[in-house]
């Protein structure tokens, strides 16, 4: 009997069993199992729809998610992340303004931007410009502008673009102010570990190498980074999209309209608060908001709803919670909601003044 072959098979078996044991202890896996069991007990007819819609959402987001992960892994393997870090690491005010402007025209949704944010923070980019980019990016992009102008109005699309930049600047400057007191020095969670750190930090890989595929160690680093970030964020997004299907199934838009339809002092803050968890996605939200405006939602409430949801939808919030420390997560939510409310009030005043 071949002893080496037996040992190798034993190691593979142990590795496989270890992976299974690790998955069974994963809080995301446990949460998914509990959610499915509860749904089976309470409304079994919804299981099929929820699973199908979760897969559909993941499939629709896959191109953006793949681009973001690929970009993050490429930046790490080629060590171009150092150049990116320098681009956003100049003078704090200038870097924050640049990040907000770039974010407002970038093609990333609130979930797709997460891997890029992980790469930027992991590369040592200061939190202020990252937060500016983070908040501004999912609100608007060129394609979204065209669809918003067609689905709601050109004026609304212009206002939303301005809101994206303004909210990014507000978020970035707020972080700069908070950091003056020595806070938020280390935003990433300790259990988020970039896979290629050890592969890239060696004497043979010093400096930027754009054609990283010519170096075996960098290719290995690229694959490891894709796997690490993809699995880490993919599992959270799967859970998030599944929970979103339950929200869509059991929360009626009539309930939303009852709180944000009337023209009252609380319509805009309520729209922002309701918009964050009940948001579908940037494109699906356009006909929803258009319909709500036709039956009574105020312009300011519509702006607050659509901007708050773009920044802090349930899938994005869960992914962010998995990525950064709790104080940064709470700040991210507060900045998104506050910025959305301010955008709603300003837009409402501008509409009334015309």
C-alpha positions in Angstrom: 0.0 0.0 0.0 1.3 3.4 -0.9 1.8 5.3 2.4 2.2 8.7 0.7 -1.0 8.3 -1.3 -2.9 7.3 1.9 -1.5 10.3 3.8 -2.5 12.6 1.0 -6.0 11.2 0.8 -6.3 11.5 4.6 -5.2 15.2 4.5 -7.7 16.0 1.8 -10.5 14.3 3.8 -9.5 16.2 6.9 -9.4 19.4 4.9 -12.9 18.7 3.5 -14.3 17.9 6.9 -12.7 21.0 8.3 -14.3 23.2 5.6 -17.8 21.6 6.3 -17.4 22.1 10.0 -16.3 25.8 9.4 -19.4 26.4 7.2 -21.7 24.8 9.8 -20.5 27.3 12.4 -20.7 30.3 10.1 -23.2 32.8 11.5 -24.5 33.6 8.0 -25.1 30.0 7.2 -26.9 29.6 10.6 -29.0 32.7 9.9 -30.0 31.3 6.4 -31.0 28.0 7.9 -33.0 29.6 10.7 -34.7 31.9 8.2 -35.7 29.0 5.9 -37.0 27.0 8.8 -39.1 29.8 10.0 -40.4 30.6 6.6 -41.3 26.9 6.1 -43.3 26.9 9.3 -45.0 30.2 8.8 -45.5 30.5 5.0 -44.1 27.5 3.0 -45.5 28.9 -0.3 -43.1 31.8 -0.1 -39.9 29.6 0.0 -39.8 29.0 -3.7 -40.3 32.7 -4.6 -37.7 33.9 -2.1 -35.0 31.5 -3.3 -35.8 32.3 -7.0 -35.8 36.1 -6.3 -32.6 35.8 -4.3 -30.8 34.0 -7.2 -32.2 36.5 -9.6 -30.9 39.4 -7.6 -27.5 37.8 -7.3 -27.4 37.1 -11.0 -28.4 40.6 -11.9 -25.7 42.1 -9.7 -23.0 39.6 -10.7 -21.4 41.6 -13.5 -20.9 44.7 -11.2 -19.8 42.5 -8.3 -17.3 40.6 -10.5 -15.9 43.8 -11.9 -15.5 45.3 -8.4 -13.9 42.1 -7.0 -11.6 41.8 -10.1 -10.6 45.4 -9.8 -9.8 45.0 -6.1 -7.8 41.8 -6.7 -6.0 43.3 -9.6 -5.1 46.4 -7.6 -3.7 44.1 -4.8 -1.8 41.6 -7.1 -0.3 44.3 -9.2 0.3 46.5 -6.1 -1.5 49.3 -7.9 -3.5 49.8 -4.7 -0.6 51.9 -3.5 -1.2 54.3 -6.4 -4.9 54.4 -5.7 -4.1 55.1 -2.1 -1.9 58.0 -3.0 -4.6 59.4 -5.4 -7.0 59.6 -2.4 -4.3 60.3 0.2 -3.2 63.8 -0.7 -4.5 66.9 1.0 -7.5 65.7 3.0 -10.0 68.3 1.7 -8.8 67.9 -1.9 -8.9 64.1 -1.8 -12.4 64.1 -0.2 -13.7 66.5 -2.9 -12.2 64.3 -5.7 -13.6 61.2 -4.2 -17.2 62.6 -4.0 -17.0 63.8 -7.6 -15.6 60.5 -8.9 -18.2 58.6 -6.8 -21.1 60.4 -8.4 -20.2 59.2 -11.9 -18.9 55.7 -11.0 -21.0 52.7 -12.2 -21.2 50.9 -8.8 -24.4 50.2 -6.9 -24.5 50.1 -3.1 -23.5 46.5 -3.0 -21.1 46.4 -5.9 -19.0 49.2 -4.4 -18.3 47.2 -1.2 -15.4 45.1 -2.6 -13.7 48.3 -3.9 -14.2 50.0 -0.5 -12.6 47.0 1.2 -9.6 47.2 -1.2 -9.2 51.0 -0.6 -9.4 50.7 3.2 -7.1 47.7 3.1 -4.6 49.7 1.0 -4.5 52.4 3.7 -6.6 55.0 2.0 -7.9 57.5 4.6 -11.5 56.9 5.7 -12.7 60.5 4.8 -12.3 60.2 1.0 -13.4 56.6 1.1 -16.6 57.5 2.9 -17.2 60.3 0.4 -16.8 57.9 -2.5 -18.8 55.2 -0.6 -21.8 57.5 0.0 -21.8 59.2 -3.5 -21.2 56.2 -5.7 -24.5 54.2 -5.4 -26.8 57.2 -5.7 -26.0 58.2 -9.3 -24.1 57.0 -12.5 -24.5 57.9 -16.2 -26.9 55.1 -16.9 -29.0 55.8 -13.8 -29.2 59.5 -14.8 -30.7 58.6 -18.2 -33.2 56.2 -16.7 -34.2 58.6 -13.9 -34.7 61.5 -16.4 -36.9 59.2 -18.5 -38.8 57.6 -15.6 -39.3 60.6 -13.3 -38.1 63.9 -14.8 -34.9 65.6 -16.1 -35.0 68.1 -13.2 -35.2 65.2 -10.7 -32.2 63.5 -12.3 -30.2 66.7 -12.1 -31.1 67.3 -8.5 -30.3 63.7 -7.6 -26.8 64.1 -9.2 -26.2 67.2 -7.2 -27.4 65.4 -4.1 -25.0 62.5 -4.7 -22.0 64.9 -4.8 -23.3 67.0 -1.8 -23.9 63.9 0.3 -20.5 62.5 -0.5 -18.9 65.8 0.5 -21.0 66.0 3.7 -20.0 62.4 4.6 -16.3 63.0 3.9 -16.0 66.3 5.7 -17.9 64.8 8.7 -15.4 62.0 9.0 -12.5 64.6 8.8 -14.1 66.5 11.7 -14.6 63.4 13.8 -11.0 62.2 13.1 -9.7 65.5 14.5 -10.7 64.1 17.9 -8.6 60.9 17.3 -11.6 58.7 16.5 -12.1 56.2 13.6 -8.4 55.5 13.2 -8.9 51.8 12.2 -12.2 51.2 10.4 -11.8 47.6 9.1 -13.0 44.7 11.3 -10.2 42.5 12.6 -11.7 39.4 11.1 -11.6 40.8 7.6 -8.3 39.5 6.2 -7.1 40.2 2.7 -6.0 37.0 1.2 -2.9 38.1 -0.7 -1.1 40.2 1.9 1.5 37.5 2.6 1.9 36.7 -1.1 2.5 40.3 -2.1 4.8 41.3 0.7 8.1 39.8 -0.5 11.2 41.0 -2.1 10.3 39.7 -5.6 7.1 41.7 -5.8 8.2 45.1 -4.8 6.8 47.9 -7.0 3.8 48.1 -9.4 3.6 45.4 -12.0 0.7 46.0 -14.3 1.0 42.7 -16.1 0.9 40.7 -12.9 0.0 37.5 -14.8 3.7 37.3 -15.8 4.6 36.5 -12.1 3.3 33.2 -10.6 3.2 34.6 -7.1 1.1 37.6 -8.1 -1.3 35.3 -10.1 -1.7 33.2 -6.9 -2.3 36.4 -5.0 -4.9 37.5 -7.5 -6.8 34.2 -7.2 -6.6 34.2 -3.4 -7.9 37.8 -3.2 -10.8 37.1 -5.5 -11.7 34.0 -3.4 -11.4 35.7 -0.1 -13.4 38.8 -0.9 -15.9 36.9 -3.1 -16.7 34.4 -0.4 -16.7 36.9 2.5 -19.1 39.4 0.8 -21.0 36.9 -1.3 -22.4 35.0 1.7 -23.5 38.2 3.3 -25.2 39.4 0.1 -27.0 36.1 -0.3 -28.5 36.5 3.1 -29.2 40.1 2.5 -31.1 39.5 -0.8 -33.0 36.7 0.8 -34.2 39.0 3.6 -35.0 41.6 1.0 -37.4 39.1 -0.7 -39.2 38.7 2.6 -39.5 42.4 3.0 -40.9 42.8 -0.5 -43.4 40.0 0.1 -44.8 41.2 3.4 -44.4 45.0 3.3 -46.9 46.8 1.0 -46.1 50.0 -0.8 -49.5 51.3 0.5 -48.0 51.2 4.0 -45.1 53.3 2.8 -47.5 55.8 1.2 -49.5 56.1 4.4 -46.5 57.7 6.1 -44.8 59.7 3.4 -47.6 60.7 1.1 -49.1 63.6 3.1 -47.4 66.9 2.9 -46.4 67.3 6.5 -43.3 68.1 8.5 -42.5 64.4 9.0 -42.8 63.2 5.4 -39.2 63.7 4.5 -37.5 62.1 7.6 -40.0 59.3 7.4 -39.3 58.8 3.7 -35.6 58.5 4.5 -36.1 56.1 7.3 -38.6 53.9 5.4 -36.6 54.2 2.2 -33.4 52.7 3.5 -34.8 49.2 4.4 -37.6 49.1 1.8 -35.4 50.0 -1.2 -35.4 47.4 -4.0 -32.6 48.6 -6.3 -31.7 51.7 -8.2 -33.6 50.9 -11.3 -36.6 49.2 -9.7 -36.9 52.2 -7.3 -37.5 54.6 -10.2 -41.0 53.4 -11.3 -41.9 52.9 -7.6 -41.0 56.5 -6.7 -42.6 57.8 -9.9 -45.8 56.0 -9.0 -45.7 57.2 -5.4 -45.3 60.8 -6.5 -48.3 60.4 -8.8 -50.5 59.4 -5.9 -49.3 62.0 -3.4 -45.7 61.6 -2.3 -44.0 65.0 -2.1 -40.9 65.8 -4.2 -38.7 66.2 -1.2 -39.9 62.9 0.3 -39.2 61.2 -3.0 -35.7 62.5 -3.1 -35.1 61.5 0.6 -36.5 58.0 -0.1 -34.5 57.3 -3.3 -31.1 58.7 -1.9 -31.4 57.0 1.5 -32.3 53.7 -0.1 -29.5 53.9 -2.6 -26.9 54.4 0.2 -28.1 52.0 2.9 -30.4 49.4 1.4 -30.6 46.1 3.4 -28.1 44.2 1.3 -25.6 47.0 1.4 -26.0 47.6 5.1 -25.5 43.9 5.9 -22.4 43.8 3.7 -21.0 46.9 5.4 -21.7 45.5 8.8 -19.6 42.5 7.9 -16.7 44.7 6.6 -16.2 47.5 9.1 -16.2 48.1 12.8 -19.5 49.0 14.5 -18.7 52.7 15.0 -18.0 53.1 11.3 -21.1 51.1 10.4 -23.3 53.3 12.6 -21.7 56.5 11.2 -22.3 55.2 7.7 -26.0 54.8 8.4 -26.3 58.1 10.1 -24.5 60.0 7.3 -26.6 58.3 4.7 -29.9 59.1 6.5 -28.9 62.6 7.5 -27.6 63.4 4.0 -30.8 62.0 2.4 -33.0 64.1 4.7 -31.0 67.3 3.9 -31.3 66.6 0.2 -35.0 66.1 0.5 -35.6 69.3 2.4 -33.4 71.4 0.0 -35.1 69.9 -3.0 -38.5 70.4 -1.6 -37.7 74.1 -0.9 -36.3 74.5 -4.5 -39.5 73.0 -6.0 -41.7 75.2 -3.9 -39.7 78.3 -4.8 -40.2 77.8 -8.5 
